Amino acid sequence: MTRPYLYSTLADTDLREILRYTQRKWGAAQARAYARQIDDAAAALATGHGVFKDWSALLPGLRVKQAGSHYIAAVHRPGRPMLILAILHERMDLMARLKDRLAQP
């Protein structure tokens, strides 16, 4: 089955770093469980299910959803897979990081 979302290059890097850290800190089983949790949250965000924040004022179609200790920021694109822009830790300045991410080519 095709996922209803795609990772940007930077979001893919975010995910890899999160899972590497999780594996080092808590082990492979926890890293796999957290990967599933992020995947489930991303799928829910892409299909409009569950709780998410609409940040269209910052960027049209921008949605943000919490997944564990992280936030997934993605752009809803009707008729196309949602594009995940970033996966950021809850302690980060989410708005500043997203603005930086959106300013990159």
N, C-alpha and C positions, 0 to 999 in steps of 0.2 A: 504494500500500500504506500502511496506517495504521501509524504508529509505535507501538511498545509502551510509550511513555512520554509524559508531558507535562511541560512546564516550569512551575514556579510563576512568579509575576510577578518575584520577586527572583532566581530562577535565570536567567530570561530576561535580566534586566539584567546578571547576572554574565557570561553568554555574550557578550552584545553588547559589553561592556567588554573582555573578553579578546580578541575578534576585532578590535576597533578598535585595541587596543594592538599586536597581532600584525601587523596591516596597516601601521601606522605604522612599526614597528620593522623588519620583515622583508619587507613587500610583500604584494600581493593574493594571489599564488599560494600563499604560505606560510599566509596566513589561511584560504584555502579548504581547504588540506590539513589544517590544525589543526581546522577545523570538522568535517571528515570524521572525523578521529581521535576527537574528542569524541562525535560522533554514533554512531560504531561502538561506543565504550566504553559509552555510555548504552544502546544496544540490547542489548549483551551483558549488562549489569547487569540490565536489565528482564526478560530471558529466562533469567537465572540461569546464563549461560555465562561461562567464564573465571574469573579470580581476582578475588574481592571479599571485603571484610570485612563480617561480620554484626555490626552494632552495635545489635541489638534491646534490649540492656540500657539503652540511652539512650532509645530510642523503638521500640516494636514494629514490626518490618518494615524498620527502617533498614539500608540497605546502602551501602557506600562502595567506590568503585573509582577507581584512578588512570587518568588519561588525559593523557599527556604530563607537563607540569609542574603539572597540576591534579588535584584530587580531585572526583569527582562524588558527592554525597550524595543519596540518594533513598529513598523509602518504597515498599516492595512492597505492592501492594493486590490481593489475589487477585480475579480476574474483572474487573479494571479496569486501565487503564494505570498504570504506575509513575509516581509524582509526584517529579520532581527538585526538591529543595529548595534546593540550592546547588551552585555550581562554584567551588571555592576553590583558590588557589595553594598549592603544597606548602610554601612558607615561612610560611604563615599558621598561627596557632594554631587548628587545625581544630576541636578539641573546643570551645573557647571560642566560636568563630564559629558553630558549629552550635547551641550552647545559646542564643546570642543570637537566631539565626534562628528557632528553635523557640518562643522566648518572644514573638515578634511575632504580632499577631492575623492 
